[in-house]
Amino acid sequence: TIINWELRYWHDENAVVIPLDHIGFALRYLDKNALRKYKYVSGTRISDTLFGIDKLPKTSTNIILVEGSFDKIWLHQLGFENSLALLHADISQNQIKLLKGVTNYVFLMLDGDNVGKQQALKIKKLLGGEFLVKICNLPDGKDPDNFSKEEIIQILKGAK
Protein backbone atom coordinates (compact mmCIF):
# COMPACT_ATOMS: atom_id res chain seq x y z
CA THR A 1 0.00 0.00 0.00
CA ILE A 2 2.79 2.42 0.86
CA ILE A 3 4.47 1.80 -2.48
CA ASN A 4 1.23 1.63 -4.50
CA TRP A 5 0.03 5.02 -3.21
CA GLU A 6 3.56 6.54 -2.88
CA LEU A 7 2.94 7.40 0.77
CA ARG A 8 5.64 8.98 2.91
CA TYR A 9 5.95 9.75 6.61
CA TRP A 10 6.82 13.26 7.75
CA HIS A 11 8.27 12.92 11.24
CA ASP A 12 8.18 16.64 12.15
CA GLU A 13 4.42 16.76 11.49
CA ASN A 14 3.64 13.18 12.62
CA ALA A 15 1.72 12.88 9.38
CA VAL A 16 1.49 10.74 6.28
CA VAL A 17 2.19 12.62 3.05
CA ILE A 18 -0.23 11.61 0.28
CA PRO A 19 0.41 12.59 -3.35
CA LEU A 20 -2.85 13.75 -4.95
CA ASP A 21 -3.02 12.72 -8.59
CA HIS A 22 -0.35 15.19 -9.72
CA ILE A 23 -2.15 18.27 -8.34
CA GLY A 24 -0.48 18.55 -4.95
CA PHE A 25 -0.10 16.82 -1.61
CA ALA A 26 -2.11 16.19 1.52
CA LEU A 27 -0.94 15.57 5.05
CA ARG A 28 -2.96 13.08 7.10
CA TYR A 29 -2.23 13.73 10.76
CA LEU A 30 -1.78 10.62 12.88
CA ASP A 31 -2.36 12.26 16.26
CA LYS A 32 -6.00 11.66 17.21
CA ASN A 33 -5.93 14.95 19.15
CA ALA A 34 -4.80 17.00 16.14
CA LEU A 35 -6.97 20.00 15.32
CA ARG A 36 -7.78 18.51 11.91
CA LYS A 37 -7.35 15.22 10.06
CA TYR A 38 -6.02 16.62 6.78
CA LYS A 39 -4.00 19.58 5.60
CA TYR A 40 -3.55 20.35 1.91
CA VAL A 41 -0.33 21.92 0.71
CA SER A 42 -0.84 25.48 -0.49
CA GLY A 43 -1.94 25.58 -4.12
CA THR A 44 -3.48 22.10 -4.09
CA ARG A 45 -6.82 22.33 -5.88
CA ILE A 46 -8.71 19.38 -4.42
CA SER A 47 -11.83 20.27 -6.39
CA ASP A 48 -9.97 19.45 -9.64
CA THR A 49 -9.65 15.72 -9.04
CA LEU A 50 -11.24 12.60 -7.63
CA PHE A 51 -8.53 10.87 -5.61
CA GLY A 52 -7.75 7.45 -7.05
CA ILE A 53 -9.21 8.07 -10.49
CA ASP A 54 -5.87 7.10 -12.06
CA LYS A 55 -6.13 3.65 -10.42
CA LEU A 56 -9.80 3.10 -11.30
CA PRO A 57 -10.50 -0.06 -13.33
CA LYS A 58 -11.85 0.78 -16.80
CA THR A 59 -14.64 -1.75 -16.23
CA SER A 60 -16.16 0.06 -13.23
CA THR A 61 -19.95 0.15 -13.54
CA ASN A 62 -20.50 2.01 -10.28
CA ILE A 63 -18.47 4.23 -7.99
CA ILE A 64 -18.27 4.48 -4.22
CA LEU A 65 -17.58 8.13 -3.34
CA VAL A 66 -15.94 8.76 0.03
CA GLU A 67 -14.59 11.91 1.66
CA GLY A 68 -10.98 11.21 2.55
CA SER A 69 -7.98 9.69 0.86
CA PHE A 70 -7.46 7.22 3.72
CA ASP A 71 -11.05 6.01 3.25
CA LYS A 72 -10.32 5.46 -0.46
CA ILE A 73 -7.05 3.68 0.22
CA TRP A 74 -8.72 1.42 2.79
CA LEU A 75 -11.58 0.49 0.43
CA HIS A 76 -9.04 -0.20 -2.31
CA GLN A 77 -7.14 -2.53 0.06
CA LEU A 78 -10.41 -4.38 0.74
CA GLY A 79 -10.95 -4.91 -2.99
CA PHE A 80 -13.30 -2.00 -3.70
CA GLU A 81 -11.17 -0.58 -6.49
CA ASN A 82 -14.25 1.28 -7.78
CA SER A 83 -13.98 3.83 -4.97
CA LEU A 84 -12.92 7.47 -5.29
CA ALA A 85 -12.36 10.22 -2.74
CA LEU A 86 -13.77 13.73 -2.97
CA LEU A 87 -11.03 14.98 -0.57
CA HIS A 88 -13.69 16.95 1.31
CA ALA A 89 -17.39 16.69 2.11
CA ASP A 90 -18.58 18.39 -1.06
CA ILE A 91 -18.41 17.94 -4.81
CA SER A 92 -17.30 20.49 -7.39
CA GLN A 93 -18.45 20.92 -10.98
CA ASN A 94 -15.00 19.69 -12.09
CA GLN A 95 -15.44 16.52 -10.03
CA ILE A 96 -18.92 15.98 -11.49
CA LYS A 97 -17.43 16.23 -15.01
CA LEU A 98 -14.79 13.64 -14.09
CA LEU A 99 -17.47 11.36 -12.68
CA LYS A 100 -19.55 11.63 -15.87
CA GLY A 101 -16.67 10.09 -17.76
CA VAL A 102 -16.75 7.01 -15.55
CA THR A 103 -20.31 5.98 -14.64
CA ASN A 104 -23.77 7.23 -13.81
CA TYR A 105 -24.29 4.94 -10.78
CA VAL A 106 -22.90 6.31 -7.49
CA PHE A 107 -22.86 5.16 -3.88
CA LEU A 108 -22.21 8.08 -1.50
CA MET A 109 -20.35 6.75 1.54
CA LEU A 110 -19.51 9.95 3.39
CA ASP A 111 -18.44 10.02 7.03
CA GLY A 112 -21.05 9.22 9.66
CA ASP A 113 -20.92 12.66 11.28
CA ASN A 114 -23.45 15.49 10.90
CA VAL A 115 -21.46 17.16 8.12
CA GLY A 116 -21.16 13.91 6.14
CA LYS A 117 -24.87 13.15 6.46
CA GLN A 118 -25.94 16.67 5.45
CA GLN A 119 -23.50 16.84 2.56
CA ALA A 120 -24.58 13.42 1.25
CA LEU A 121 -28.11 14.80 0.80
CA LYS A 122 -26.75 17.93 -0.89
CA ILE A 123 -24.51 15.94 -3.25
CA LYS A 124 -27.35 13.56 -4.09
CA LYS A 125 -29.43 16.56 -5.20
CA LEU A 126 -26.54 17.93 -7.28
CA LEU A 127 -26.04 14.57 -9.01
CA GLY A 128 -29.69 13.54 -9.08
CA GLY A 129 -30.59 14.49 -12.63
CA GLU A 130 -27.71 12.70 -14.33
CA PHE A 131 -26.77 9.94 -11.91
CA LEU A 132 -28.47 7.17 -10.00
CA VAL A 133 -27.32 7.94 -6.44
CA LYS A 134 -27.67 5.85 -3.30
CA ILE A 135 -26.62 7.09 0.14
CA CYS A 136 -24.83 4.71 2.49
CA ASN A 137 -25.70 5.58 6.07
CA LEU A 138 -22.75 5.04 8.37
CA PRO A 139 -23.21 4.90 12.15
CA ASP A 140 -22.59 8.16 14.02
CA GLY A 141 -18.92 9.04 14.24
CA LYS A 142 -17.73 6.26 11.92
CA ASP A 143 -15.77 6.65 8.70
CA PRO A 144 -15.54 4.11 5.86
CA ASP A 145 -12.05 3.10 7.02
CA ASN A 146 -13.57 1.80 10.28
CA PHE A 147 -15.23 -1.19 8.62
CA SER A 148 -14.30 -4.66 7.38
CA LYS A 149 -15.01 -5.86 3.84
CA GLU A 150 -18.08 -7.77 5.00
CA GLU A 151 -19.41 -4.69 6.82
CA ILE A 152 -18.85 -2.51 3.73
CA ILE A 153 -20.79 -5.01 1.62
CA GLN A 154 -23.71 -4.81 4.09
CA ILE A 155 -23.57 -1.00 4.10
CA LEU A 156 -23.71 -0.98 0.28
CA LYS A 157 -26.65 -3.40 0.28
CA GLY A 158 -28.52 -1.11 2.69
CA ALA A 159 -27.90 2.08 0.68
CA LYS A 160 -30.97 4.12 -0.22
C-alpha positions as CSV (number, residue, x, y, z in Angstrom):
1,T,0.0,0.0,0.0
2,I,2.8,2.4,0.9
3,I,4.5,1.8,-2.5
4,N,1.2,1.6,-4.5
5,W,0.0,5.0,-3.2
6,E,3.6,6.5,-2.9
7,L,2.9,7.4,0.8
8,R,5.6,9.0,2.9
9,Y,5.9,9.8,6.6
10,W,6.8,13.3,7.8
11,H,8.3,12.9,11.2
12,D,8.2,16.6,12.2
13,E,4.4,16.8,11.5
14,N,3.6,13.2,12.6
15,A,1.7,12.9,9.4
16,V,1.5,10.7,6.3
17,V,2.2,12.6,3.0
18,I,-0.2,11.6,0.3
19,P,0.4,12.6,-3.4
20,L,-2.9,13.7,-4.9
21,D,-3.0,12.7,-8.6
22,H,-0.3,15.2,-9.7
23,I,-2.1,18.3,-8.3
24,G,-0.5,18.5,-5.0
25,F,-0.1,16.8,-1.6
26,A,-2.1,16.2,1.5
27,L,-0.9,15.6,5.1
28,R,-3.0,13.1,7.1
29,Y,-2.2,13.7,10.8
30,L,-1.8,10.6,12.9
31,D,-2.4,12.3,16.3
32,K,-6.0,11.7,17.2
33,N,-5.9,14.9,19.2
34,A,-4.8,17.0,16.1
35,L,-7.0,20.0,15.3
36,R,-7.8,18.5,11.9
37,K,-7.3,15.2,10.1
38,Y,-6.0,16.6,6.8
39,K,-4.0,19.6,5.6
40,Y,-3.6,20.3,1.9
41,V,-0.3,21.9,0.7
42,S,-0.8,25.5,-0.5
43,G,-1.9,25.6,-4.1
44,T,-3.5,22.1,-4.1
45,R,-6.8,22.3,-5.9
46,I,-8.7,19.4,-4.4
47,S,-11.8,20.3,-6.4
48,D,-10.0,19.5,-9.6
49,T,-9.6,15.7,-9.0
50,L,-11.2,12.6,-7.6
51,F,-8.5,10.9,-5.6
52,G,-7.7,7.5,-7.0
53,I,-9.2,8.1,-10.5
54,D,-5.9,7.1,-12.1
55,K,-6.1,3.7,-10.4
56,L,-9.8,3.1,-11.3
57,P,-10.5,-0.1,-13.3
58,K,-11.8,0.8,-16.8
59,T,-14.6,-1.7,-16.2
60,S,-16.2,0.1,-13.2
61,T,-19.9,0.1,-13.5
62,N,-20.5,2.0,-10.3
63,I,-18.5,4.2,-8.0
64,I,-18.3,4.5,-4.2
65,L,-17.6,8.1,-3.3
66,V,-15.9,8.8,0.0
67,E,-14.6,11.9,1.7
68,G,-11.0,11.2,2.6
69,S,-8.0,9.7,0.9
70,F,-7.5,7.2,3.7
71,D,-11.0,6.0,3.2
72,K,-10.3,5.5,-0.5
73,I,-7.0,3.7,0.2
74,W,-8.7,1.4,2.8
75,L,-11.6,0.5,0.4
76,H,-9.0,-0.2,-2.3
77,Q,-7.1,-2.5,0.1
78,L,-10.4,-4.4,0.7
79,G,-10.9,-4.9,-3.0
80,F,-13.3,-2.0,-3.7
81,E,-11.2,-0.6,-6.5
82,N,-14.3,1.3,-7.8
83,S,-14.0,3.8,-5.0
84,L,-12.9,7.5,-5.3
85,A,-12.4,10.2,-2.7
86,L,-13.8,13.7,-3.0
87,L,-11.0,15.0,-0.6
88,H,-13.7,16.9,1.3
89,A,-17.4,16.7,2.1
90,D,-18.6,18.4,-1.1
91,I,-18.4,17.9,-4.8
92,S,-17.3,20.5,-7.4
93,Q,-18.5,20.9,-11.0
94,N,-15.0,19.7,-12.1
95,Q,-15.4,16.5,-10.0
96,I,-18.9,16.0,-11.5
97,K,-17.4,16.2,-15.0
98,L,-14.8,13.6,-14.1
99,L,-17.5,11.4,-12.7
100,K,-19.6,11.6,-15.9
101,G,-16.7,10.1,-17.8
102,V,-16.8,7.0,-15.5
103,T,-20.3,6.0,-14.6
104,N,-23.8,7.2,-13.8
105,Y,-24.3,4.9,-10.8
106,V,-22.9,6.3,-7.5
107,F,-22.9,5.2,-3.9
108,L,-22.2,8.1,-1.5
109,M,-20.4,6.7,1.5
110,L,-19.5,9.9,3.4
111,D,-18.4,10.0,7.0
112,G,-21.0,9.2,9.7
113,D,-20.9,12.7,11.3
114,N,-23.5,15.5,10.9
115,V,-21.5,17.2,8.1
116,G,-21.2,13.9,6.1
117,K,-24.9,13.1,6.5
118,Q,-25.9,16.7,5.5
119,Q,-23.5,16.8,2.6
120,A,-24.6,13.4,1.2
121,L,-28.1,14.8,0.8
122,K,-26.7,17.9,-0.9
123,I,-24.5,15.9,-3.2
124,K,-27.4,13.6,-4.1
125,K,-29.4,16.6,-5.2
126,L,-26.5,17.9,-7.3
127,L,-26.0,14.6,-9.0
128,G,-29.7,13.5,-9.1
129,G,-30.6,14.5,-12.6
130,E,-27.7,12.7,-14.3
131,F,-26.8,9.9,-11.9
132,L,-28.5,7.2,-10.0
133,V,-27.3,7.9,-6.4
134,K,-27.7,5.9,-3.3
135,I,-26.6,7.1,0.1
136,C,-24.8,4.7,2.5
137,N,-25.7,5.6,6.1
138,L,-22.8,5.0,8.4
139,P,-23.2,4.9,12.1
140,D,-22.6,8.2,14.0
141,G,-18.9,9.0,14.2
142,K,-17.7,6.3,11.9
143,D,-15.8,6.7,8.7
144,P,-15.5,4.1,5.9
145,D,-12.1,3.1,7.0
146,N,-13.6,1.8,10.3
147,F,-15.2,-1.2,8.6
148,S,-14.3,-4.7,7.4
149,K,-15.0,-5.9,3.8
150,E,-18.1,-7.8,5.0
151,E,-19.4,-4.7,6.8
152,I,-18.9,-2.5,3.7
153,I,-20.8,-5.0,1.6
154,Q,-23.7,-4.8,4.1
155,I,-23.6,-1.0,4.1
156,L,-23.7,-1.0,0.3
157,K,-26.7,-3.4,0.3
158,G,-28.5,-1.1,2.7
159,A,-27.9,2.1,0.7
160,K,-31.0,4.1,-0.2
